[in-house]
Amino acid sequence: MACTALLSSLVPKLSPESKVLRDAKSPDFQLSMRRWSNYKLEVPFAIVQPANENDIVHTVRGAISASVPFVPASGGHSQWSSIDQKGIIIDLSRYKGVTVDAANNLATIRGGTRMKEFQAALHPHKQFAAVGNGNTVGVIPYYLGGGISTYTPFLGYGCENIVAAKLITSDVELVNVSQKQDPELFWGVCGAGQFLGLVTELTIKTKPYSLLGNEDGQRMCGTYIFSMHSFDAVCVALEAVMESTEHVSAGHIMIVQAPPNLKEQVLLVAPQVFCSAAEASKLFQPLVDAGPLQQMLVPSTFDKHSDHLDWVCAEGDFKRFSQAGLAGWSTRNFKRLAELHSELVENCPDAARSGYTVEWHTPCRAKRELNTSFGNENVEYWLNVLSWYTDSANHELVDTMDRKAQAAMREGTGEGAFVSYTNTTREDPIEYRYKGIGTVDRLGMLKKRVDPAGIFTRELL
């Protein structure tokens, strides 16, 4: 009843370019409901697709007034971007865009803009920014929750580069925040903005390609695949790469099943470095010496940053992606991680496409203000657990193995130093997700000020 009344009052207020989708069987509704993962996917009473900022304000105001819960959706990677029949989804895909101010090294991102669109907008201006590893990831939520990036050594984390934001608060005010306008709310937005309002626009810092050492936005990307018999040699070789301070580097070491039949476990090392091809070959020589089954070293540019990962962005099936910050590299813990991956695939062949990965980047070289609520700016190693399967009967087993994987990589770390990435979990204790003296209490006070009723989730209350 409340949802029906909401739509009746809302539709006349929306612009002609907006859409309200009610028929769950219609092609538009089904297209809007497509997600990176079907895990915990729910079907709403309706989907509202605002075409401009006023449409978004009208939708939020109407929903709050009618006591109808809602969730926003942009890239569709978040497991929290759907809701049941008691609520509506605010699909931001019709409101998006990027304005680049290269002269001042700034870019403004609106609504449902995705990573590939953001990169494509910056590239003609020879500008780069923090971006995630996925062309279809929503830019704004990525920045709000931290923003882990290959470019972190040049820029810091994504949230450190926010200079201004527009958000709709629980009293349905569209407010501008920055270090000069409500600096406390701005601090909260930079790391926890998704819990404080609906952010419609971000202005972020960009940098010229020249900072990368060339005018093309280029980096060198390696792929080295090894049998598990080479495990120890690969770890020794990779440590030499990760610990080198000669060049800025980042990358992943993945435990996966080798395609196409997914029957053999292998190590896939994917380092990236900002230097010439000759310098990259020299840096990665220890990996070559370890005897890969296959190897490749090719250039790539910023606008194509995640093109090689489009297969991971495939929609549908059941997928979970959890990330835990690590104190550093541990070969012993990583060996245990490989054992757990084998256990997962043996007990659940349906999950053979899953991958357990450690991601790293060299220390940040940029001058950093660190005025964010994120609190994890000094984490340089992350555990990435990708669980991918098709049978819902395997939910519990896969989740159990995910937790075991995190526990294995945290071995030797005190619980007080546990780090969980807020963009990929809302189940772990809030103290794991936000670090820094007084950060959790400060966020709690801010939440009570701007969203005491928990309109934008009950997180932080």
Secondary structure as the mmCIF struct_conf table of DSSP 4:
data_model
#
loop_
_struct_conf.conf_type_id
_struct_conf.id
_struct_conf.beg_label_comp_id
_struct_conf.beg_label_asym_id
_struct_conf.beg_label_seq_id
_struct_conf.end_label_comp_id
_struct_conf.end_label_asym_id
_struct_conf.end_label_seq_id
HELX_RH_AL_P HELX_RH_AL_P1 ALA A 2 LEU A 10
HELX_RH_3T_P HELX_RH_3T_P1 VAL A 11 LYS A 13
BEND BEND1 LEU A 14 LEU A 14
TURN_TY1_P TURN_TY1_P1 PRO A 16 GLU A 17
STRN STRN1 LYS A 19 LEU A 21
TURN_TY1_P TURN_TY1_P2 ALA A 24 LYS A 25
BEND BEND2 SER A 26 SER A 26
HELX_RH_AL_P HELX_RH_AL_P2 PRO A 27 SER A 32
TURN_TY1_P TURN_TY1_P3 MET A 33 MET A 33
BEND BEND3 TRP A 36 TRP A 36
TURN_TY1_P TURN_TY1_P4 TYR A 39 LYS A 40
BEND BEND4 PHE A 45 PHE A 45
STRN STRN2 ALA A 46 GLN A 49
BEND BEND5 ALA A 51 ASN A 52
HELX_RH_AL_P HELX_RH_AL_P3 GLU A 53 SER A 65
TURN_TY1_P TURN_TY1_P5 ALA A 66 SER A 67
STRN STRN3 PHE A 70 ALA A 73
BEND BEND6 SER A 74 GLY A 76
TURN_TY1_P TURN_TY1_P6 GLN A 79 TRP A 80
BEND BEND7 SER A 81 SER A 81
TURN_TY1_P TURN_TY1_P7 GLN A 85 LYS A 86
BEND BEND8 GLY A 87 GLY A 87
STRN STRN4 ILE A 88 ASP A 91
HELX_RH_3T_P HELX_RH_3T_P2 LEU A 92 ARG A 94
BEND BEND9 TYR A 95 TYR A 95
STRN STRN5 LYS A 96 ASP A 101
HELX_RH_3T_P HELX_RH_3T_P3 ALA A 102 ASN A 104
TURN_TY1_P TURN_TY1_P8 ASN A 105 ASN A 105
STRN STRN6 LEU A 106 GLY A 111
TURN_TY1_P TURN_TY1_P9 GLY A 112 GLY A 112
STRN STRN7 ARG A 114 ARG A 114
HELX_RH_AL_P HELX_RH_AL_P4 MET A 115 LEU A 122
HELX_RH_3T_P HELX_RH_3T_P4 HIS A 123 HIS A 125
TURN_TY1_P TURN_TY1_P10 LYS A 126 LYS A 126
STRN STRN8 GLN A 127 PHE A 128
BEND BEND10 ASN A 133 ASN A 133
TURN_TY1_P TURN_TY1_P11 ASN A 135 THR A 136
BEND BEND11 VAL A 137 VAL A 137
STRN STRN9 GLY A 138 GLY A 138
HELX_RH_AL_P HELX_RH_AL_P5 VAL A 139 LEU A 144
TURN_TY1_P TURN_TY1_P12 GLY A 145 GLY A 145
TURN_TY1_P TURN_TY1_P13 THR A 150 TYR A 151
HELX_RH_AL_P HELX_RH_AL_P6 THR A 152 LEU A 155
HELX_RH_3T_P HELX_RH_3T_P5 GLY A 158 ASN A 161
STRN STRN10 ILE A 162 ILE A 168
TURN_TY1_P TURN_TY1_P14 SER A 170 ASP A 171
STRN STRN11 LEU A 174 VAL A 177
BEND BEND12 SER A 178 ASP A 182
HELX_RH_AL_P HELX_RH_AL_P7 PRO A 183 ALA A 192
HELX_RH_3T_P HELX_RH_3T_P6 GLY A 193 PHE A 195
TURN_TY1_P TURN_TY1_P15 LEU A 196 LEU A 196
BEND BEND13 GLY A 197 GLY A 197
STRN STRN12 LEU A 198 LYS A 205
STRN STRN13 LYS A 207 PRO A 208
HELX_RH_3T_P HELX_RH_3T_P7 TYR A 209 LEU A 212
TURN_TY1_P TURN_TY1_P16 GLY A 213 GLY A 213
BEND BEND14 ASN A 214 ASP A 216
STRN STRN14 GLN A 218 SER A 227
HELX_RH_3T_P HELX_RH_3T_P8 MET A 228 SER A 230
HELX_RH_AL_P HELX_RH_AL_P8 PHE A 231 MET A 242
TURN_TY1_P TURN_TY1_P17 GLU A 243 GLU A 243
BEND BEND15 GLU A 246 HIS A 247
STRN STRN15 SER A 249 GLN A 257
HELX_LH_PP_P HELX_LH_PP_P1 ALA A 258 ALA A 258
TURN_TY1_P TURN_TY1_P18 PRO A 259 LEU A 262
BEND BEND16 GLU A 264 GLU A 264
STRN STRN16 GLN A 265 VAL A 273
BEND BEND17 PHE A 274 CYS A 275
HELX_RH_AL_P HELX_RH_AL_P9 ALA A 277 LEU A 283
TURN_TY1_P TURN_TY1_P19 PHE A 284 PHE A 284
HELX_RH_AL_P HELX_RH_AL_P10 GLN A 285 ASP A 289
TURN_TY1_P TURN_TY1_P20 ALA A 290 ALA A 290
BEND BEND18 LEU A 293 LEU A 293
STRN STRN17 GLN A 294 THR A 301
HELX_RH_3T_P HELX_RH_3T_P9 PHE A 302 LYS A 304
TURN_TY1_P TURN_TY1_P21 HIS A 305 SER A 306
HELX_RH_3T_P HELX_RH_3T_P10 ASP A 307 CYS A 313
BEND BEND19 ASP A 317 ASP A 317
STRN STRN18 PHE A 318 LEU A 326
BEND BEND20 ALA A 327 GLY A 328
HELX_RH_AL_P HELX_RH_AL_P11 THR A 331 ASN A 347
HELX_RH_3T_P HELX_RH_3T_P11 PRO A 349 ALA A 351
TURN_TY1_P TURN_TY1_P22 ALA A 352 ARG A 353
STRN STRN19 GLY A 355 HIS A 361
HELX_LH_PP_P HELX_LH_PP_P2 THR A 362 CYS A 364
BEND BEND21 ALA A 366 ALA A 366
BEND BEND22 THR A 372 SER A 373
TURN_TY1_P TURN_TY1_P23 GLU A 377 ASN A 378
STRN STRN20 TYR A 381 TYR A 389
BEND BEND23 THR A 390 THR A 390
HELX_RH_3T_P HELX_RH_3T_P12 SER A 392 ASN A 394
HELX_RH_AL_P HELX_RH_AL_P12 HIS A 395 MET A 409
TURN_TY1_P TURN_TY1_P24 ARG A 410 GLY A 412
BEND BEND24 THR A 413 THR A 413
HELX_RH_3T_P HELX_RH_3T_P13 GLU A 415 ALA A 417
STRN STRN21 VAL A 419 SER A 420
TURN_TY1_P TURN_TY1_P25 THR A 422 THR A 424
BEND BEND25 ARG A 426 ASP A 428
HELX_RH_AL_P HELX_RH_AL_P13 ILE A 430 ARG A 433
BEND BEND26 GLY A 436 GLY A 436
TURN_TY1_P TURN_TY1_P26 ILE A 437 GLY A 438
HELX_RH_AL_P HELX_RH_AL_P14 THR A 439 VAL A 450
TURN_TY1_P TURN_TY1_P27 PRO A 452 ALA A 453
TURN_TY1_P TURN_TY1_P28 ILE A 455 PHE A 456
BEND BEND27 ARG A 458 ARG A 458
TURN_TY1_P TURN_TY1_P29 GLU A 459 LEU A 460
#
